[in-house]
Amino acid sequence: MSDQRFAQRMLGMSGNVIREILKLTQEPDVISFAGGLPSPESFPADALREITERLLRGPLEGLLQYSTSEGFPPLRELIAARSNQAGIKAGPDNVLILTGSQQGIDLAAKALLDPGDVVLVEEPTYLAALQIFQLYQAKIVPVPGDASGMDMAALDEAIAKHNPKIIYVIPTFRNPSGETWSHDRREDLARRAARSGAYVVEDDPYGALRYDGQALPPVKAFDEAGRVVYLGSFSKIISPGLRVGYAVAAPDLLRRMVIGKQATDVHTSNLSQRLVYEFCASGLLEPHLERVRKIYGEKRDAMLAAIERCFPAGAQWTRPQGGLFIWARLADGISTEKLLPIAVERERVAFIPGSPFYVDGSGANTMRLNFSNASIDGINEGIARLGRVLERALASA
């Protein structure tokens, strides 16, 4: 029987499975591929320490007082300039600073969704976004696709049938699969949004983490009708603990997102915004990104090679050009959710089962593997351990 003290929108909601699994993998002997955690070796700690000390020696009122909800103006100008370099037409008035880019999903949903409204998503997709849309009591409809993005014929059918308010996508190094949309499908999506009146929420926390291949323009670069909300983040490229992300959107929607933010947290941390701004404005970001790309590119290559050596015949996996994740599909009949406790208890290795990334809980034989946080030695040992778990499961299937 449900507890009537709680809101109806909380019925059936559970905790974020990744956060729950991470609690089980805190022991130092567990090799974890579970979270989407940047490596601590990637953090520019010395530079941030120096910037923090310099800021705290200067005038403090701007750091310690309340500020505008839209964000630190010089940081908004810097983000607008970087957006224009990526092909997005934007000025500072198109930019809202967020407390992590995930807040942008929440604020867009808050601004656009009424109970029962439809959100179209990729299949599979980011599980925290599914949680957010569920909390706003939306109807979530998955759209099939392939390694190049959503199937446009299937998207047309879903738009005609459901009249969606939001189409949520991660076109570059998708979470969880690591795959990247083609140039044509990005442009096609922007056209379909303009024609249908739906808003596209384009989530791009990993776009700067490209290790090979050609960079592609964001969907927002093709947005002539103001229907695309672009979400970016400094979490994966500077530090997730600073909690600084941003939204780039048309003024009418951005204003409503600002109102939603005022009711949520007033504004993003002034100190965090200034740290990010000073780091970028001092010319430190690009050389830092070159170092991070080298670290993560080597780790990706190590994990792909280890999977090739250790996974059983019949397993399939993605080969991402960037981002933080590899997506694996095992033989039918194998449940990665059932394998997880066995992997942790017997082999002291962890991963994320794939089913939470699906609207209907399917994908029982899939898993997401993060390569950014473990060391290369840890990747080699952890994948060997995981391979043993999979071989035993296959033998007993």
N, C-alpha and C positions, 0 to 999 in steps of 0.2 A: 504494500500500500504506500502511495506517495505521501511525502510530508508536505502538508498544505502551507507550511510556513515559507516555502521556497517558491521562487518564480516558476511559472510553467515552462519558460524557455530553458530552464536548467534540467528539466526532465530528460533522462536518457543521456545527459552529457557526462563524459568521463574525463579524467586527467589526460594531459598530453602524454602519449605512450613513450615518446623519446625521453621526456623528463623522468617518467617512472622507471624506465630501463636504466637510465644513467645512475639512479640511486643504487641499483644492483651491481654496478660495475666500478665502484669507487675503490675497491681493494687494489692495492698496488700491483698485485700479481695478475690482474685481469688485463689482457690486451683488448682495448675497446675500439671497434670501428663503428660505434653506435651513434655518437653525436655528430653534429655538423660543426665541430669546434675548430677554429683556427689554431695553429700550433703556437704555443708560447714563444718558440724561437723566432716567430715572425713579428712579434710585437716590437715596435720601435721604442723600447723602454727608456733608453738614455735620452733620446730626443724629447720625448714627452716629459721626462723629469726636468730637463733644462727649461722647456717652455713653461711648465707649471711654476717652477721657482721664479722665473722672470715675470709671469703674470701676477703672482702673489706679492712680488716686491713693488708692483705698480699700483695705480689707483684701484681700489677694491670695490667701489660702489657698483660699478657695472657688472661685477662678478657675483656680488652677494645680494643684490636687490632683485625684486621681480623684474621681468622684462616682457617684451611683446610676444604674443602667441605665435606670430609668423616666424620668428627666429632672428638671429643676429644678422643685421643687414649686410655686412661685408661677406659673411658666409653664403648668404642667399645670392649675392652677386657672383661669387666665385662658382657656385653650383650652376647658375644660369650660363656662365661662360663655358664651363665644361660641357654642359648639355648642348650648347650650340656647336661645339667641336664634334659632338657625336651625331649631329644632324637634327637635333631637336630645336625648334624655334621657341625660345623662352627668354624672358627677362626676369629680374628679381621678383616682380609681382606675381610670377607664375610659380614661385617656389615657396614651399612650407617646410620648415625643419621639424623633423619627427623624433620621438623618443624610440629610436630603432625603426627600420622600415616596416616591420610588421604592424606598427601602429597605423601606417598608411592603409593597410588592408582594412583594419577596424574602422578607421575614420571614413573611408570610402563607403563601406557597408552601412555605417551609421547615417551617412548623408543620403544614400540612395535606396536602401531596402526597407520595404514594409513587410510584415509577416505574409508569407505565401509567395513573394516575388521569386523569380527564377534566376539562378546563377549558373552559367555554363562553365565547366572546368575541363582541363585536360584529364586524361586517364592514363596513369596515376598522376596525383598532384600533391602539393605541399599540405601535410596533414593539419598544420596550425590554421591554414586558410579555411579548410573544411570546418574546423571548430568555430572559427569566427562567423562564418556564414550560417552555421547551425544556431549559434547564439542569437542571431538576428532573425531566426525562424524562417529562413529562406528555403526554397526547394532547390536542391543542388542536382544538376543533371550533367553527367559526364559525356564528353564528346570523344569518340575514338580518333586515333591518329597513328602516326608512325614516327620514325626517327627524325623526320623533317618538320613535324608539328601536327596540329589538328588537321583532320581530313576536311577539306573545305566543303565538299558535298554534304558530309554529315553535319557540318556546322550550319550550312544553309537550311537543312531539314530541321535541325534543333531550333534555329531562330524562328522559322515559320511556325513551328508547332508550339513553342513555349514563350515567345516574345520576351526574352530575358532582359533584366535590368543591367546585369553585369556579366561580362565574359572575363574570367580570371585566367591569366597565362603567365608562365615563366619561360620566355622564348630562348633564353641563353643559358646553357648548362643547367637544364631543368633539375629541380628537386622533386622527385628523387632520382631520376634516370640519368642525369648528366648530359642528355641530348640537347641539340640546338636546332631551332627552327630555321628553315631556308629563307633566303631573301624574299622570294616570291610569296611565301605564305604569310610573312610579316606584312607585306604590302596588301595582300588580299584581306587579311583580318581588319586592317584599318579601313579599307573600303567597305567591308560588310558592316562594321560598327557605324560608319557614317550613314549608310543606307538604312539600317534597321533602327537607329536611335539608341542602341545599347551602348553602355560605357565599357571600355576595356580597362581592366586593372592589370598593368604590365609590371610584374615584379622582377627586379633585376639586381639581386644582391651579389651576384657572382660575376657579372660581365667583365670586370677588370682583370679577372683571374684566367686569362687565356694563355695556354702554353704552346699551342701550335695552331695552324690554320689561319684563315682570314677573318678579321673582325667584321661583324655585320651591323647595319644600322638598327636601332630599336624600332619597335612598332610605332612608338610615338613620333619618330622622324617622318612617318607617312601620314600623320594625323592632321588633315586639313580642316576637319569639322569640330575639333576640340572635344573628341569623345574618348581620348586615351589618357589615363592617369598613369604616369611613370613613377615607379618607386625605386629609389636607390639607397645605398647604405655604405657607411664607413666601417661597419662591424667586421666584415671579412677582410678588409684591406688595411685597417689601422688597429682597431681594438673593439671587440664586442662589448666590453665593460663600459665603454664611454656612452653607448646607447644613442648614437647619432645617425639618423637616416634622413631622407627627404622625399617629398612628393613634388612632381612637376605636373601642373594641370591648368586647364582653362580657368579664368578668374571666377566664373559663377560657381563652379564646383569647389574650387579651392576655398572660397569664402565659407561655404557650408562645412568644409572639413575643418577650417579654423574655429568655427563655432563649436564643433564637436570636440576639438582639442581643448578649448577653453573649459569645457565641462569635465574633461578627463584629467588633465595634469597642468593646465594653465600655459606652461611652456616647457621646452626641453632645457636641461641643465645648462646654465650660462657658462660654467667652467668647461664642460664637455664641448660645447659649441666653439668656444674660443680656442681650446686645444686643437681641435680639428682644423679650424681656420688657420691658425698660426703654422701648423705643420704643413698644410698645403701651400699657403702663401709664401712660405720660406723656401719653396722649391724642393722640399724633402719628399714629396709624395712619389714622384716618378722613379727616382733611384730606389726608393723603398719598394715600390711595386716590382721593379726588375728583380730585386733580391727575393721577394716573396714568390714570384712566378718560378724562379729557378728552384727554390726549395720544394714547392708543391709539384712542379712538373716532374722532378726526380722521384718524388713519392708516388705520384700517379703511375709512372713507368714501372717502379718497383712492384706496386700492387698488381698491375696488369700482368707482369712477368710471373709473379708468384701464383696468381690465379691460373695462368696457363699451365704451370707445372703441377699444381696441387688439386684443382677442382676435378670432379669425376667427369667421365665422358657424358655428353648430352647436355651439360650445363652451358648456358649462354650468358653473355655479359656485354655491357656497353663499353665503348672506348672513347670517353669524353675528351674533347679538345681543351677543356678547362673546367673550372668549378671545383667542387669538393667531393663528388660522389661517383661511384660505380654501381650500376644496377645489375643484379644477377637473377636469372631465371633457371630454376632447377627442373628436374623431371616431374611430370604430373604425378600427383598423389603424395608428394613430399610437402609437409607443412613446416614452414620456417618458424611459425609461432611455437610449434611443439618442440622444434629443435633448439630454440634459444636457451631455455633453462639447462638443457643437456650440454650445450656448448659452454655455457658459463660454469656449470658445476664440474664437468669432467675435464674440459680442456682450457678453462679460464680464458675464453675469448668471447667477445660480444659483437652483435650486429643488430640492425633494426629489421624486423619482419616486414614484408611488403604490404600486407593486407590493410593496415591503417591508412595507406595512401590512396585507397580506392573508396569511392562513395558507397559502394555496396559491400565492402569488406572482402571482395574477391582478391585474386593475386596471392593465394595461399602459398604458392611455390616460389615466391619472389623475395628478395632481400636487398637492402641498401647498405653499402659499405662506404665508410668515410676514410679517405686516405691522408687527410691533411694533419691530423693530430698525432698519430703514432710515429715513432722513429722508423727509419728504413729497416733496421734490425727487427723492430717490433712488427712491422708489416710482414716481413718474410716469415717470422716465427708464427705470427697470428694466423696468416693465411694457411700455413702448413697445418696448424691445429684445426682450423675450420675445415680444411680439406679432409682430415681424418673423420670429423663428425659427419660430413656429407657422404663419404664413402660408406660408413657404417649404416647410415640411414638408407642409402640406395640398396645395400646388400640385404637389408631386412624388409624392404618394401614389397 
